[in-house]
Amino acid sequence: MNTVVVYTTGDACMQCRLTKQALDAVGLAYADIDLTDPHNAAARDYVTAELGYSSAPVVVVDDHDHWTGFRPDRIKQVATCSDARPTSERS
């Protein structure tokens, strides 16, 4: 499985913090990209223009599996799918 990417608006975002805590709790690796950082303008464009989201967090599992907001149900679903694969296929 590719690493999950969490696009956030910084530590002040409660849903962003809860999402990262839930990912940690189920043991999913993720990259945290702060959309408020000027260096991440391309990521901000990707989230808004390509994915169509206007609020954070935005969680991207792959090109077809992504969502916005704190979604513990989706996080558990992704964790369950990654656990179902043989250990040799896990990254």
Sine and cosine of phi, psi and omega as CSV:
sin_phi,cos_phi,sin_psi,cos_psi,sin_omega,cos_omega
0.00,0.00,0.66,-0.75,0.10,-0.99
-0.93,0.36,0.36,-0.93,0.05,-1.00
-0.94,0.35,0.71,-0.70,0.08,-1.00
-0.93,0.38,0.59,-0.80,0.06,-1.00
-0.90,-0.43,0.78,-0.63,0.04,-1.00
-0.92,-0.40,0.91,-0.42,0.06,-1.00
-1.00,-0.06,0.86,-0.51,-0.10,-1.00
-0.85,-0.53,0.10,-0.99,0.13,-0.99
-0.90,-0.44,0.51,0.86,0.08,-1.00
0.99,-0.12,0.02,-1.00,-0.08,-1.00
-0.94,0.34,-0.30,0.96,0.02,-1.00
-0.96,0.27,-0.26,0.97,-0.02,-1.00
-0.99,0.15,0.93,-0.36,-0.04,-1.00
-0.89,0.46,-0.71,0.71,-0.01,-1.00
-0.90,0.44,-0.55,0.83,0.05,-1.00
-0.91,0.42,-0.72,0.69,0.01,-1.00
-0.89,0.46,-0.70,0.71,-0.01,-1.00
-0.90,0.45,-0.63,0.78,0.03,-1.00
-0.89,0.46,-0.73,0.68,0.00,-1.00
-0.91,0.42,-0.61,0.79,0.05,-1.00
-0.90,0.44,-0.66,0.75,0.01,-1.00
-0.92,0.40,-0.64,0.77,0.06,-1.00
-0.89,0.45,-0.68,0.74,0.06,-1.00
-0.88,0.48,-0.67,0.74,-0.07,-1.00
-0.89,0.45,-0.55,0.83,0.02,-1.00
-1.00,-0.09,0.01,1.00,0.09,-1.00
0.98,0.20,0.40,0.92,0.05,-1.00
-1.00,0.04,0.77,-0.64,0.08,-1.00
-0.96,0.28,0.58,-0.82,0.02,-1.00
-0.47,-0.88,0.43,-0.90,0.13,-0.99
-0.98,-0.21,0.70,-0.71,-0.03,-1.00
-0.96,-0.29,0.90,-0.45,0.00,-1.00
-0.89,-0.47,0.88,-0.47,-0.02,-1.00
-0.99,0.10,0.93,-0.38,-0.04,-1.00
-0.95,0.31,-0.21,0.98,0.03,-1.00
-1.00,0.10,-0.20,0.98,0.03,-1.00
-0.97,0.25,0.83,-0.55,-0.01,-1.00
-0.84,0.55,-0.44,0.90,0.02,-1.00
-0.94,0.34,-0.23,0.97,-0.05,-1.00
-0.97,-0.26,0.52,0.86,-0.02,-1.00
-0.86,0.50,-0.62,0.78,0.01,-1.00
-0.91,0.42,-0.63,0.78,0.04,-1.00
-0.91,0.41,-0.64,0.76,0.03,-1.00
-0.88,0.47,-0.67,0.74,0.05,-1.00
-0.89,0.45,-0.66,0.75,0.02,-1.00
-0.87,0.50,-0.74,0.67,-0.04,-1.00
-0.91,0.41,-0.67,0.74,-0.07,-1.00
-1.00,0.10,-0.76,0.65,-0.10,-1.00
-0.99,0.17,-0.72,0.69,-0.07,-1.00
-0.99,0.11,-0.70,0.72,-0.02,-1.00
-1.00,0.01,-0.40,0.91,0.06,-1.00
0.99,0.11,0.31,0.95,-0.01,-1.00
-1.00,-0.06,0.53,-0.85,0.02,-1.00
-0.79,-0.61,0.17,0.99,0.05,-1.00
-0.64,-0.77,0.31,-0.95,-0.05,-1.00
-0.88,-0.47,0.36,-0.93,0.01,1.00
-0.98,0.19,0.37,-0.93,0.16,-0.99
-0.90,-0.44,0.84,-0.55,-0.01,-1.00
-0.95,-0.31,0.82,-0.58,0.00,-1.00
-0.88,-0.47,0.89,-0.46,0.07,-1.00
-1.00,-0.01,-0.72,0.69,0.08,-1.00
-0.35,-0.94,-0.15,-0.99,-0.07,-1.00
-0.88,0.48,-0.41,0.91,-0.08,-1.00
-0.93,-0.38,-0.10,1.00,-0.06,-1.00
-0.80,-0.60,0.98,-0.19,0.03,-1.00
-0.42,-0.91,0.38,-0.93,-0.01,-1.00
-0.37,-0.93,0.16,-0.99,0.07,-1.00
-0.85,-0.53,0.45,-0.89,0.02,-1.00
1.00,-0.03,0.11,-0.99,0.03,-1.00
-0.99,0.13,0.94,-0.33,-0.07,-1.00
-0.80,-0.60,0.98,0.20,0.00,-1.00
-0.86,0.51,-0.48,0.88,0.04,-1.00
-0.90,0.44,-0.69,0.73,0.01,-1.00
-0.93,0.36,-0.62,0.79,0.02,-1.00
-0.89,0.46,-0.70,0.71,0.03,-1.00
-0.89,0.45,-0.62,0.79,0.02,-1.00
-0.89,0.47,-0.71,0.71,0.01,-1.00
-0.91,0.42,-0.67,0.74,0.00,-1.00
-0.90,0.44,-0.65,0.76,0.02,-1.00
-0.90,0.43,-0.68,0.74,0.02,-1.00
-0.90,0.44,-0.63,0.77,-0.02,-1.00
-0.95,0.31,-0.51,0.86,0.04,-1.00
-0.95,0.31,-0.41,0.91,-0.06,-1.00
-0.97,0.25,-0.33,0.94,-0.01,-1.00
-0.98,0.21,0.50,-0.86,0.06,-1.00
-0.87,0.50,0.52,-0.85,-0.03,-1.00
-0.82,0.57,-0.57,0.82,-0.02,-1.00
-0.91,0.41,-0.35,0.94,0.00,-1.00
-1.00,-0.09,-0.15,0.99,-0.01,-1.00
-0.98,0.19,0.54,-0.84,0.04,-1.00
-0.99,-0.12,0.00,0.00,0.00,0.00
